[in-house]
């Protein structure tokens, strides 16, 4: 379960002013549940995802209060983790995050896919096996030698979902996954999300479009603060 309680986030502006984006936000997200966030621009969808993932305040500086707790089931016990206390370098154990603007850094897709698994300490033989399977699922198997910088917007989304699938974390954060995606790839996204739900993943998705509405268990509408 993901439990967010009393989360408030503000950015500091020039002249000592403060811009409040989220105020006393609460959310409980259960295993196998997909919650959609819908809101006008500037209402805090991306800010919320950035805060859960630790990008705020560890990379983007902001003032925040409240708690973000992740409860996961281990074979021996139920473990509660304070995500606010986890460094960015350790977040892959708990969540995967497909950002609205995705950036890639390696000259080949295969290296992009391998990077997160290397950080998780996966054995190389198993890593290659998992990459081959996931690349085939997302239709990237013929593109593994290509430079990610040359992918179309839709192909870049496929790569980001493939990375999330490889990480296999309990919590999946998606920021506008339908952007630049249509036709067969949109159907693939819907099938993948259905699979994540069946496997008990916690899915929080910010999305303007209606293509995922039928998969959602709840829709949360954020309002822009005055």
ChimeraX attribute file (.defattr): number of C-alpha atoms within 10 A of each C-alpha:
attribute: neighborCount
match mode: 1-to-1
recipient: residues
	/A:1	19
	/A:2	23
	/A:3	15
	/A:4	18
	/A:5	16
	/A:6	16
	/A:7	19
	/A:8	19
	/A:9	23
	/A:10	17
	/A:11	15
	/A:12	13
	/A:13	9
	/A:14	6
	/A:15	6
	/A:16	6
	/A:17	9
	/A:18	13
	/A:19	14
	/A:20	19
	/A:21	19
	/A:22	21
	/A:23	16
	/A:24	12
	/A:25	15
	/A:26	14
	/A:27	14
	/A:28	13
	/A:29	20
	/A:30	16
	/A:31	19
	/A:32	20
	/A:33	21
	/A:34	26
	/A:35	22
	/A:36	24
	/A:37	23
	/A:38	20
	/A:39	17
	/A:40	12
	/A:41	12
	/A:42	13
	/A:43	19
	/A:44	23
	/A:45	25
	/A:46	19
	/A:47	19
	/A:48	20
	/A:49	22
	/A:50	20
	/A:51	21
	/A:52	24
	/A:53	26
	/A:54	21
	/A:55	15
	/A:56	20
	/A:57	17
	/A:58	15
	/A:59	10
	/A:60	12
	/A:61	12
	/A:62	17
	/A:63	14
	/A:64	18
	/A:65	14
	/A:66	15
	/A:67	18
	/A:68	22
	/A:69	18
	/A:70	22
	/A:71	17
	/A:72	16
	/A:73	11
	/A:74	8
	/A:75	5
	/A:76	6
	/A:77	8
	/A:78	10
	/A:79	10
	/A:80	13
	/A:81	15
	/A:82	12
	/A:83	21
	/A:84	19
	/A:85	10
	/A:86	15
	/A:87	12
	/A:88	15
	/A:89	9
	/A:90	13
	/A:91	16
	/A:92	20
	/A:93	15
	/A:94	19
	/A:95	22
	/A:96	25
	/A:97	25
	/A:98	20
	/A:99	18
	/A:100	16
	/A:101	11
	/A:102	13
	/A:103	11
	/A:104	15
	/A:105	12
	/A:106	15
	/A:107	14
	/A:108	16
	/A:109	23
	/A:110	22
	/A:111	19
	/A:112	20
	/A:113	27
	/A:114	20
	/A:115	13
	/A:116	17
	/A:117	22
	/A:118	13
	/A:119	13
	/A:120	13
	/A:121	9
	/A:122	13
	/A:123	10
	/A:124	12
	/A:125	8
	/A:126	11
	/A:127	16
	/A:128	15
	/A:129	10
	/A:130	17
	/A:131	23
	/A:132	16
	/A:133	14
	/A:134	19
	/A:135	22
	/A:136	13
	/A:137	14
	/A:138	19
	/A:139	15
	/A:140	21
	/A:141	16
	/A:142	9
	/A:143	15
	/A:144	17
	/A:145	13
	/A:146	16
	/A:147	17
	/A:148	22
	/A:149	14
	/A:150	10
	/A:151	15
	/A:152	12
	/A:153	13
	/A:154	16
	/A:155	19
	/A:156	21
	/A:157	26
	/A:158	24
	/A:159	25
	/A:160	22
	/A:161	23
	/A:162	24
	/A:163	23
	/A:164	22
	/A:165	19
	/A:166	20
	/A:167	22
	/A:168	18
	/A:169	17
	/A:170	24
	/A:171	25
	/A:172	24
	/A:173	21
	/A:174	23
	/A:175	22
	/A:176	21
	/A:177	24
	/A:178	22
	/A:179	16
	/A:180	14
	/A:181	20
	/A:182	13
	/A:183	7
	/A:184	8
	/A:185	18
	/A:186	19
	/A:187	13
	/A:188	17
	/A:189	21
	/A:190	16
	/A:191	13
	/A:192	17
	/A:193	21
	/A:194	17
	/A:195	13
	/A:196	22
	/A:197	18
	/A:198	12
	/A:199	12
	/A:200	15
	/A:201	24
	/A:202	23
	/A:203	25
	/A:204	21
	/A:205	24
	/A:206	25
	/A:207	21
	/A:208	18
	/A:209	12
	/A:210	10
	/A:211	14
	/A:212	18
	/A:213	14
	/A:214	9
	/A:215	16
	/A:216	17
	/A:217	12
	/A:218	14
	/A:219	14
	/A:220	12
	/A:221	13
	/A:222	17
	/A:223	16
	/A:224	15
	/A:225	12
	/A:226	7
